[in-house]
Amino acid sequence: MNVDFSALNLWAILVGMVVGMIVGSLWYSPVLFGNVWMKLISKKKEDMVSATGPMIGAVIISLVNSFLLAVLLQWTNAQSVGDGLAVGLLLSLIVITATTINYLFEGRAMKLMGIQAGFHVVVFLLNSVIQTLWT
C-alpha cells in the first residue's frame, strides 16, 4: 500500500471533520432524528451527561475518520466524484453490515441502527465528495 501522506489535503480533511460535526449536530437534534433516537436508547434530555467529554471525543474521532477516508481515497486512486462516492458507499456498506451484526445479537431496534449507521453513511458520502473535489 503506497500512500503519500504529504499529498493529503489538510484543508479537505479539516473541512470533512467540520462537516461531520455539523451533520451530527443536525442528525441527533430534534430537527431530524434526535427525539426518535432518544426514545430508542431509552433516554430523556435530563438523563444525558455533560456534552463536553463526548464532544471532544466526537471532534477527535471525526478528524480521524476524515483523515482515514483521505488515505483510503488516495490508496484507491479515487480522482472523480464518482470514484469518491463509490469508495464512500463501499465503506458505508462495511459499516452497516458490521454494525448490523451487533444489533442482531443485542436485540436492539433496527430503526436505531438505521439512524446511527445512516449518520455515518451521509458523512462518508459528503466527505468523499469534498475530498475528491478538493484533491
N, C-alpha and C positions, 0 to 999 in steps of 0.2 A: 504494500500500500504506500503510494507516494503522495504525500500531502505537503505542499509548500505553505507553511504557516505564515510566512511573510506576505503571501499573496492574498490572504484572507482580508476582507474589507471590514475593518474595525467598526466603522460607522454603520454599516449594514447590520452587523452583529448587535451593536448597541440599540439601534432603532428596532431591531427584532425583539430585543428584551423589553423595550418600552411598549411595543405593540402587544406583546404577551401580557404585560401588566394591565394595559388598558382593556384588552379583551376580557381578561379575568375579572377586572373590576365591574365591567358591564354584565358579564355572563352570570356571575354569582350575586348580582344585585337584584332587588325586586323588579327592576325594569325588564329583565329577561327570566332567568331560572332560579333566582335566589330564594323565593318563597317555596317553590316546589322542592328545591334541594334541601332546604332547612327541614321541611316536613319529612322528606325521605331519610334524612340522617337523625331524625327524632330530636331536633334541637329547636330552641327558641332563641330569639335575638339576645335575650338576657343570659342565656347559657353559654354564649360564645366568649372565649377568653380574649384577653387584650390582643389587638391585632398587630402589635409591634413585632413580636418574635416571628409569627407566621409571615408577615410582610417582608421582613429582612430575608427569611428563608426563600420566599417566593421570588424576590429580586435576584438572589444568587442563582436559584435553580433556573429561572427564566434566562439569565445570562448564559449559563452553562448549556441549556437547550439550544439557544440561538447559536452559540459557538459550535456545538457539535453538529448542528444542521449545516452550518457553513462548511465544516470539514467534510461531511457526507456529500454535500453538493459538489465540492471540488473533487473529491475522490471518485464520484460517478461522472465527472466531467459534464455536469448539467450546465448548459450555456444559455438555453432559451427558457422562457416562462413555462412552456410546455414540459420541458425536461424537469424543471424545478417542481412543477406540480406533480409530475409522475413520481419523483423521489418523495415529496411530501405525502402523497397519497399512499405510497408503499409503507412509509414509516408510520402513517396513521393506522393502516391496517394491522401492522405489527402490534402497535399499542392496543388497539381494540381487541384483537384476538387474545393477547396475553392477559389483558385486564378481565376479559370475559371469563376466563378460567377461574380467577379468584372469586368473581361474583357468583359463579355457579356453585362452588364449594362453600362459600359463605352464606348462600341463600339470600343474597341481597337482591333488591329490586333491579330489574334490567333497565327500568326508567332512570334510576340513579346512575347506572353505568353509562347510559346514553348521554346524560347531562355531563358527567365527568369526562368521559372519553371524547365527547363532542367538542368540548372546550379545547382539548389538545389537537384534535383534527383541524379546527379552524385556525389555531395559532400556527401549526406546522405549515398549513397551506398558505396562509398570509406571509409567513416568514420565508417560505420557498420563493414566492413571487418577489418579495423585497430583495432577497439576496441574489436571485438570478438577474433581476433588472439592474442592480447596483454594482454587480461584479464586472 
